[in-house]
Amino acid sequence: MTTIIIGILLSILIIGFLNLKAKYDSHLKKLEFANEFRNHFVNLANHYLQSYDSWSRQGNIDHNNYNWLTKNVDQMQANLGGIGIINYVAPFGRFHSTNYQVLINTISKFREKIHQTEINLCDDCLTRYIGIYEKIIISNKKELKNPFLWFKEGINFLLILPFNILKWFGLMNSKTVKQITNNLVYKIFTGLVALIAFISSIVTIIQGKEATIGFIKAVVEK
């Protein structure tokens, strides 16, 4: 019995660790993409401003950077979420929007006329996003070193599995699953289940210490 408990405990820990590692890898990719996007944007803006003519109020476009940004702007705009959508008033009050997509609207203006303020606004959004994900990455690294969080994540994976199965079969949509898992009551419930299961496993292992020692010896000898 003790051997089974140990096996289940290790399986939950491994599942939790792999889930946390997958989240870390996903966040790292988003951060790398954001840094790459900002580098292209800064190069485009610098080239434009260095060649800016105050008479025509236009500058030269670095088409390589412009094309790359145009191909990837929808993805980056989606990644920004609320950070990239603002209540916007154009320079000199020419235009006003309460749902202004900063990246998509700013980059397209390089072909027409763009103001320094708009370039700065776009860069600020990207810098804020990068700063947020740098902190997320630091937090993710700490989580990968915490076995209890592995266990909690493993329990969460098992608890949410029935909802995901319903989603895969089209019986529940992604929005509903997300609402359930983001609910505070669900998070508290998951934490309590993880704590109780973890303590119960440790107590069972301690009570069957002879079987536990035998299991450890068998693993070491192999």
Summary of the structure (lengths in Angstrom):
residues: 222
radius of gyration: 25.5
end to end distance: 21.0
largest distance: 86.7
contacts: 607
relative contact order: 0.14
helix: 81%
strand: 6%
